[in-house]
């Protein structure tokens, strides 16, 4: 049997970033790989500028999700004051420095959030992991930095309650996960599974697969690569790879 680190994600608000084009910042219906890597990195105390440590974390883990409630869509309209672009200006390290830089312009932005989204996460290690599941479990219980659901404005509404579970597949591990709460949400009994292909996922059949641009390449340059995400619906036709 394979070991899987499982934990729950619930928040009044969550935002799972998609490709950002222009003024719109969309949210997916389920967690992004980059968001969960960021959550794990924050728990471990890895800073955003520690590119090598972030890369080590990324190659160490594979992820799967069981989404019981994707959350109701909320759109928020933003107006943001920003300084004019000046390539010769010194780098502004704080928001205060930006606001004191002179004449400010206004950027319009529309952002999406998911309300009352509930999902379970399974983490399993690759053959060349730099971490152990027990290390990750301990840090998720007592994280080094603040944890949030995609954006800093989306804090956790329930403890993660991480558990290392032995199972034949990540799906079986999530199905066996002991829920911390009896929270009642529409559709909570119906789960949709999402995962990345790996020798240790323990599952072969799927409903369909889609590309998703949430594989981090560079935190400094905000670069992401595409990966295949496999999906298993609670009902419907299934394929075997």
N, C-alpha and C positions, 0 to 999 in steps of 0.2 A: 504494500500500500504506500501511497505517496503522502507526504506531509504538505498541508496547505495552511497558510495563515489567513484566517477569515475575520472580517470585522464589518460593522454596519456604518452606513452613512445616512444621516437624516438631518435636515436643516429646514428652517422656515424659508430660507432662500438658498439656492445653489446656482452656480453658473458654470457650465461645462463648455469651454471655448471651442468654437469652430473657426474655420478660416475667416479672417477679418478682411472685409473689402469696403473701402470708403468709410462712411460714417456709421455703418451698422456693425454691431458686435453681437452675433447670434450665440445662442446656447443650444447644445445638443440635448437630447432627451436622456442621456446616460453619461456617466463619467468618462472623461478623456484619460488616456494613458498619461499624458503630460501632467494632468491635475493630480493624479494619484502619486506619480513620481515626486511631484512637488510636496505633497502631503508627507510622504515618507522621508524626503530630504529634510523638511522642517522638523519632523520628529527626531531625526538623527543629529540635528544641529549643523547640517551642511548649508553653507551660505551660497547666495546666488552667484557670486563671482568665483566659486570654487569649481571650475568647469571639469576638472579631472575627476573629482569626487562625484559630481553629478553624473558623469559618463559611466563611472564604475557602478553606480547604483542602477543606471538604466540597463546595463548589460547583465546585471545580477538577477533580475526578476522578470517574471511573466505575470500577466494579470488576466483575471476573468471577473465577470460581474453577473449578478442576478438582480434585475431591476423589477421591483414589485409595484412601484408607482413612480412614473416619470415626472410627476409634478405638473401643476397648472402653470401655463405660460404667463409671465408678467413682463411688460415692456416699460422701460424707464427712459425718459427723454432727458438728455444732459446738455447743458451749455458749460463749456470749460474755457477759462481764460488761460492763454498761453503766450509766451514771449515771441517776438518775431524771430525767424530763422536767421542766424548769424554764425557762419562757419568760423569766423575769427574770434568769436567770444569764448571766454573761459567756460568750461563745463559747469553747469549749475547742478549742484549736488542735492539741493533741497527745494521743496516747494516755495519756501520763503524767498530763496534766491531768485527763482523764476518770477515771482510777483514783484520783486524789487528791480527787475532788469530794465524797466523802461516801459514804453508803450506796449500795451497788451492787445492781442487780438482774441477772437472768440471762435471756438471750434464747436460744432454741433455734433452730437453723438446719440445714437439710439442703442440701448443695451437690453439684452434679454436675460431673464432669470427664470428658474423653475421653483415654484412654491410647493412646499411639503413633499419634496422628492425623497424617496426611500429606496436604497439599494444596498446590496451586500457585495463585498469585494473579497476575492480570493487571490492570494499572492503565493507563487511557488518559485523556487530557485532554479536557475540555469546550472549547467555543468561547471561554469566558471564563476561562481558567485563570490563576491567579496564580503558577504554578510551571512548571518544565520537567521532563520525564522524566529528563534528565541530572542535574538538581538532586536529584531524589528518589533516583535510583540512587546517587549519591555519598553522600548522607546515610544511606541504608540500609546502606552498607558501613562508614561511620564515624559512627554515630549520636551525637547529643548526650546523650540520656538512655538509660537501660536499656530494652531491648525485651523484651516478654513476650507470651504467647499468651492474651490475654483477662483474666488475673489476674496480679498480681505474683508469686504462688506458682508460675507456669507459665513459666519461662524457656525460651528457645530451646535446643534440643538439637543443632541444626546451624546453620551460617551461612545467612543468607538467600540468598546468591549471586545478587544482582539482575542482570538482563540486559535491555537494551533490544533488542527483537526486532521486525523489520518483517514484517508478515504481512497476509493478507486479512481476518482476523478474530481476536478474542481467543482463540477456540478453537484456531485454527491456530498462534498464538503459543505457547500452552501445550503443544500437542502437539509443538512443535519445541524446547521448552525443554531445555537440556542439564542433566540431573540431576547433582548434585554427588556423589551416593552411590549405591551398589548395594544400599541397604537393602532387605531382603525383609520384606514385611508381607502378611497375608492380603488378597487382592482388589486388590493394588496395580496390577494390569494393567487393571482396569476403572475408568474414570473417569466421574464424574457432573459435569455442568457447571451452574453457577449464575451468573446475571448480572442486571444491571439494564438495562432498555431504553435505548438511546441510538443516535444516528445513526452512531456509530463503533464499535459492538460488532461489526459485520460479520457478524452471524448473524441469520437470520429464523425458522428452524424451531425448535420446542421441543416438549417432551412435555407440559408443563403449567406453570401459573404459580400462585403463592400469595402472599398478603400477608405481609409480615414487618415487625415493629416494631423496626427498628434504624437508622432515619434520625435522627441527633442533631438536636435543636432547641436544647437548652440544657444545657451541661455542669453549670452551677451548680445547676439545678433537676432534673437527671436526667430530662429530658423527651425523648421519642422519637416520631417520626411513622411511619406505615405507608408502605410502598412495595411495588410489585409486583416479585417475584423470579421470573425465568424459569428453568426447569429442563429440561435435556436429558439423558435417560438414555442409557446405552450401547446399550440395546436397547429395543424397544417402539414404540408408535405415536407419530408426531410430528405436530404441527400447524404451520401456517404463519400468521403474523399478517398 
